[in-house]
Amino acid sequence: MRLILACGCLLTVSLVGACASTKPRVYDPAALRGGNTFAVSLAYEVGEEETRVSNSGTEQRIIRQGNSSRDLAFRDAIAFALRDEGFRISSDAAAAALQMELHPTVRVADCGLTCGVYDAVAVVLRRTSAPEEPVARIEVSNGVRRHAKNDRDFAEYTAEAIIKLLRGMHEP
């Protein structure tokens, strides 16, 4: 009997741990409720270049390669899902109350058959007027092994988690 219970517990723990999950954090609930227009972007948009001056006065040019079409399709799927649920999405960040940054990561190690799928995405919401302070953040993890979601399903799952966060239905 103990063996059956132990196996049942082990199976339950392994299945729960293998599924996709979310981890929301709200830092400023009032700002989150006050924002009704969002600009959705990836952390690094296509072809960014910037020049930084160090303390010693030397200039350093930083060039970011930009996003793949896959990352852009992932971003767009989330933006359309939010729009379908009645949220206003603007391509102009200045016209939006909140900026939503997506930081996707791809699974490349310890993955077996799921190498190359999105492993996780961190979503950071910031006020457009004060981008240095995050309003909320949610980390969405994909499942493992046979529970891993493909790009479309993971985008939908991520959008559902964001919608719950925006509507105040997240778990504290």
C-alpha positions in Angstrom: 0.0 0.0 0.0 2.8 2.4 0.9 4.5 1.7 -2.4 1.3 2.5 -4.3 0.9 5.8 -2.4 4.6 6.7 -2.9 4.4 6.0 -6.6 1.1 8.0 -6.9 2.7 11.0 -5.1 5.8 10.8 -7.2 3.7 10.7 -10.4 1.6 13.6 -9.3 4.7 15.7 -8.4 6.4 14.9 -11.7 3.3 15.8 -13.8 2.6 19.0 -11.9 6.2 20.1 -12.3 6.3 19.2 -16.0 3.4 21.5 -16.9 3.6 25.1 -18.0 3.4 27.6 -15.1 3.2 31.3 -14.3 4.7 33.5 -11.6 3.1 37.0 -11.4 4.4 39.9 -9.4 2.5 43.2 -9.1 4.5 46.2 -7.8 2.0 49.0 -8.4 -1.6 47.8 -8.5 -3.1 51.3 -9.1 -0.9 51.9 -12.2 -1.9 48.4 -13.5 -5.6 49.2 -13.1 -5.2 52.7 -14.6 -3.6 51.5 -17.8 -6.0 50.6 -20.6 -3.8 51.1 -23.7 -0.7 48.9 -24.1 2.3 48.9 -26.5 3.6 45.4 -26.8 7.3 45.0 -27.8 10.1 42.6 -27.5 13.0 43.5 -25.2 15.2 44.3 -28.2 13.5 45.5 -31.3 15.0 45.0 -34.8 18.3 46.7 -35.5 19.0 48.8 -32.4 22.2 50.7 -32.2 23.4 53.0 -29.4 26.5 54.8 -28.4 27.6 54.9 -24.8 30.3 57.0 -23.3 32.2 55.4 -20.4 33.5 57.2 -17.4 36.9 57.5 -19.0 35.4 59.3 -22.0 35.7 56.6 -24.6 32.8 55.9 -26.8 31.5 52.4 -27.2 29.1 51.5 -30.0 26.6 48.7 -29.2 24.7 47.0 -32.0 22.0 44.5 -31.3 21.1 42.2 -34.1 17.4 42.4 -33.6 14.7 39.7 -33.4 13.9 36.7 -35.6 10.6 36.4 -37.5 9.7 33.7 -35.0 10.1 36.2 -32.0 8.1 38.8 -33.9 5.3 36.3 -34.7 5.3 35.3 -31.0 4.9 39.0 -30.0 2.2 39.6 -32.5 0.2 36.5 -31.4 0.2 37.9 -27.8 -0.8 41.4 -29.0 -3.7 40.0 -31.1 -4.9 37.8 -28.2 -4.9 40.9 -25.9 -6.8 42.9 -28.6 -9.3 40.1 -29.0 -10.0 40.3 -25.3 -10.8 44.1 -25.5 -7.5 45.6 -24.6 -6.3 48.5 -26.7 -2.9 47.8 -28.3 -1.0 50.7 -29.9 2.1 50.5 -32.1 3.0 53.9 -30.8 4.6 53.5 -27.4 4.1 57.2 -26.6 0.3 56.8 -27.0 0.2 53.9 -24.6 -0.3 54.1 -20.9 1.8 51.0 -20.3 4.7 49.4 -22.2 4.7 45.6 -22.2 8.2 44.1 -22.8 8.6 40.5 -23.7 11.8 38.7 -23.0 11.5 35.2 -24.5 14.2 32.5 -24.1 14.6 29.4 -26.1 15.3 26.0 -24.6 18.8 24.8 -25.6 20.0 22.4 -22.9 18.7 19.4 -21.0 15.7 19.3 -23.4 15.7 16.0 -25.4 13.0 16.3 -28.0 11.9 19.8 -26.9 15.1 21.7 -27.9 14.3 24.9 -29.7 10.9 25.5 -28.1 10.4 28.6 -26.1 11.5 27.8 -22.6 10.1 30.8 -20.9 9.1 34.4 -21.4 9.4 37.2 -18.9 6.8 40.0 -19.3 7.6 43.3 -17.8 4.9 46.1 -17.7 6.2 49.7 -17.3 4.5 53.1 -17.3 5.3 54.9 -20.5 5.9 58.0 -18.5 8.3 56.3 -16.0 9.9 53.3 -17.7 12.6 52.8 -15.1 10.1 51.5 -12.6 8.2 48.3 -13.4 4.5 48.2 -12.6 4.3 44.4 -12.8 6.1 41.4 -14.0 5.1 37.9 -14.9 7.3 34.9 -15.7 5.7 32.2 -17.8 7.5 28.9 -18.1 6.8 26.3 -20.8 6.3 22.6 -19.9 8.9 20.0 -20.2 9.1 16.8 -22.2 5.7 15.9 -23.7 4.0 18.8 -21.9 6.0 21.4 -23.8 3.8 23.7 -25.8 4.5 24.7 -29.4 5.0 28.4 -30.2 1.4 29.1 -31.0 0.1 27.3 -27.9 2.7 28.9 -25.7 1.8 32.4 -27.0 -1.9 31.7 -26.2 -0.9 30.5 -22.7 1.2 33.5 -22.1 -1.5 35.9 -23.3 -4.0 34.2 -21.0 -1.6 34.7 -18.0 -1.2 38.4 -19.0 -4.9 38.8 -19.2 -5.4 37.3 -15.8 -2.8 39.7 -14.4 -4.3 42.7 -16.0 -7.8 41.8 -14.8 -6.6 41.2 -11.3 -7.3 37.5 -11.3 -3.7 36.5 -10.6 -2.7 34.6 -7.5 -0.7 36.9 -5.1 
